[in-house]
Amino acid sequence: MTYALIAVGVLYVLVRRFRGEPLNARDLLAPPAFLLFFGIRAVEEFHVIYLLPLITGFAFGALRGLTIGFFKRDGYLWQRYTPWTLVVWVTSLGTSIGLGMLIDEHAPTPLSIGVSMLGELCVVGTKALRTGVPFAPSEVPRIRS
């Protein structure tokens, strides 16, 4: 049940980001924090071999962050996943499956996804701050035409 909820949550985030959404601190921090929390709780015993897929996941997350586009709307910074972001997601998924087949022991899925999203967060946060455009508040007021 937990994995189904996580899958639905990740899919929800993906769809929103491909459509374009205001970039705010809560939405940037919450998904990786949530997944890391539950992923760490799921670890019964840490194995050094976990580091390979986790480092790979972080690197793919950072690469994914480089592919994200930013634009200004209503005075706030917005983000949108690009086709290159999808290429990185698919490549990352394939690599993750491949590593899972090569390594008997692997980190819990929520932890792996959370580390990947943390890599994305590091790059996106840095790029966003460099734009000089303010982050959107948690709730962006809708401007009526």
N, C-alpha and C positions, 0 to 999 in steps of 0.2 A: 504494500500500500504506500509506504514512504517513497519508494522509487517512482511509482506512478504520479504522485504529487509533485515530485521533483521534476519529472519529465514534462508535466503540464506547465509548471512554473517556468522552466527553461524555454519551452516552446512559446509561451506567452511573451517572455522577454524578447526572443528572437523576432517574432512577428512585429511587435511594437517598434523595435529598433530598425527593422527593414523599412517600415513605413515612415520612419522619422519621428522623433519625439524630443521634447525639451530635455536638455541635459541638466539634471539637478543632482545634488549631492546624495540625497536619499536613494534615488534609483541607481546611482553609480555604486554606492557602498553596500546597499542591502542584499542584493543577490549573492555576491561572493561571501559576505559575512554570514548569511544564513547557511549557505552550503558548507562553508568551512566549519562552522559550529557543529552541524550534524555529522559532517564527515569525520571530524576529529573524535567526536563521541562514538562513532562506529568502529574506530580503530581499537582492536582488542590487544594487539601486540604489534609494535612498530618494527618493520624489517628494513634494513638498509637498502634492499633491492627496490623498495617503494620510491626511492629518490629518483631513479631513472625516469619512470613515467611522470612523476610529479614535476621534475625539472623540465621535461619535454612539454608537458601541459602548460607550465608557466610561460615557456618560450613561445609556444603557439598562441597563447593568449596575448602576449605582448605583440607578436606579429599581427594578430587580428586587430589589435588596437591601432596599429599603423594604417590599416585599410579603411578605418571609419572616417566618414566625411562630416564636417561641421558646417553649419550655416547659422546666420543670425535671423531670427524671426521675432517680431514683437518686442525687440530690445533684449532678447535673451539668446543664449547659445542652445542650438539644437544639434542632435547627432542623427546620422543615418548610416546603416550598414550599406555597403556597396557590393556589387557582384564579386569583387576580390575578397570581401569578407566571407562570402559563401564558399569560395574556393579554399580559403584557409580553414573554415569550419570542417569542410568535407575531408581535407587532407589531414587535419588534426584527428578527426574521428577514425579515419583509416589507420593512422599511425598508432592511435590508442588501442584499436582492436589488434593490430599486429603485435604491439608490445605485450598485450594481454595474452596472446597465444604463445609468445616466446618465454614469458616469465610466469611461472606458476603462481607466485605470490603477487598480488597487486593491491594498491590502496583502495579503500572504499570509493565507489563511484561519486558520491556527493563531495568527497574530499578532492578527487581528481578534477571534477568540474569547477569546484570552488577555487582551486589553485589556478586553473586556466583563466577563470574570470578575474582573479586577482592580478594576473599578468596583464590582462586587458585594461583593468582599472588603473594600473600604474602608468601605462602609456597614454590612455585617454585623459586621465586627470592632468598629466603633465602638458599634453597638447592643448587641452581646453584652457588651462591657466595661462598658457602663452598667447592665446588669442586676444586676451584683454576684454573679451565680451563676458558679461556677468552670467553666472549659472542661473538657471530658471529657479523660481521658488518651487516648493513641493507641489503646489497647485497653481498652474498658470491660468490667470484669468482669461476667459474667452472674450475676445473683442468682437462686438457685434457690428456688422456693416450696415 
